[in-house]
């Protein structure tokens, strides 16, 4: 989504290797400045991209599953969002050039309230070998499979 709604979204929904309780290595350093956040969900489908014993998630913003994540206030520093974009291989000048695109989604809080937040959505066609995470919880998927989160 672009336009005014995208500019007004001052929240960030994270659902995978960047959630503070999952993040390791560089991702953990990147999100260290975020507060505790709030448990939240978005509507979509969640897939695991595996590379050996490591995995990272791919959120597809269509489908009926509730994908679990954490909602954080977006830091004010523009350079922080630029670092996050680079980690996600997203270039706002070429939004269709990377694996993910940053979009504004409706995010449901535990209270039932809905807010708008930025999130990184998988933009490529699904690939063979990507595993659907039916319950929509990447942290739980890692615990169930014994895989480690991607950390560079």
Secondary structure, DSSP 8 states (H G I E B T S, - for coil): --SHHHHH--EEEE-STTSTTT--THHHHHHTTS---EEEEEEEEEEEEEETTEEEEEEEEEEEEEEEEEEEE--S-HHHHHHHHHHTT-BTTBTTSSSEEEEEEEEEETTS-EEEEEEEEE-S---TT-EE-TT--HHHHHHHHT-EE---
